[in-house]
């Protein structure tokens, strides 16, 4: 009697969104590196992102990519506001695809959080006094001119005419991303950046058609997403990243975000990347391993749209439980991936009994051979060599 084949872990199963099939459910979330000049990526990003494709991730997403120069978080951010920024990103997208990952990019505008120091240069806005040589501060923009924190200058409130320019910038950046070869685009509406600032009652104090009720606060983000969806090919997925809740309890609520997700689904968005925070001081909600997964589960269930879960997911079994129990369709990691670029390969081994089948051919067979030798040698017990007789050939 033939033994039944064990079911493949859900985390390792493919997922198809429109015309794109991800080989597994593990995603590298966007991680700002603050490591470019004039928005142009080079060898650093090719190596930084390429290692995740070699590490087995199904989807690898380029960090927050400024749709305008003034929409960058810092002077070191990646950009797509100019055609000259396309070739460097095209190298990255091609490498990811060649080595088995689906290339994705996050399109972003920092709004009132723009013109910020790189993290290792300090905290707060860039000024004439603290700017690096070659850097310069610029005026940030926002829905209402609300400073993003103590010591921050008031950003310029966007006029209706200027909002049209931001929409066009998102569209132009999406078109450049397509030229660069990306298969998935994500619109960044989280973490206290411009679109999140429109959504939050803490930063959107407008009294026109773009402020006030939730319906009005959603208006501009939905216009941006609709404009991007109109130029992003029908066979390619569009994702939106949201902060399910603001850091402060009196800001955006989960119920607000569920309503927003329903509208995004109606516009043709294919998945919601569910994060949290970015507006307000501190984090006034529970925190722990997988602490944002319940947000993804609620949005998935109540808005009827696939979700991506994030937030202190650090273990393969933990990630498998998220997708196997239907809390989310994808699991994204960032810091865990930086610490272990082979997290996806290690997850596959952990969940399938130790096979190296998913490893690159340049590494898998050699590691399997090493494991066989280590099994013969037994545990390492100290610095003295442990020698065993080689079997006669």
Secondary structure, DSSP 8 states (H G I E B T S, - for coil): ---------GGGS-EEETTEEESSSEEE--------BTTB--HHHHHHHHHHHHTT-SEEEEEEEESSGGG-SSTT--B-SSGGGHHHHHHHHHHHHHTT-EEEEEEE--GGG-SB--GGG-SSB--TTT--TT------EESS---SSTT----EE--HHHHHHHHHHHHHHHHHHHHHT-SEEEEEE-TTSHHHHHH-TTT----STTSSSHHHHHHHHHHHHHHHHHHS-TTS-EEEEEESS-SSTTS--HHHHHHHHHHHHHHT--EEEEE---SSSS--S--STTTTHHHHHHHHHHH--EEEE-SS---HHHHHHHHHTTS-SEEEESHHHHH-TTHHHHHHHHHTTS--TTS-TTTHHHHHHHHHHHHHH-S--SSS---------
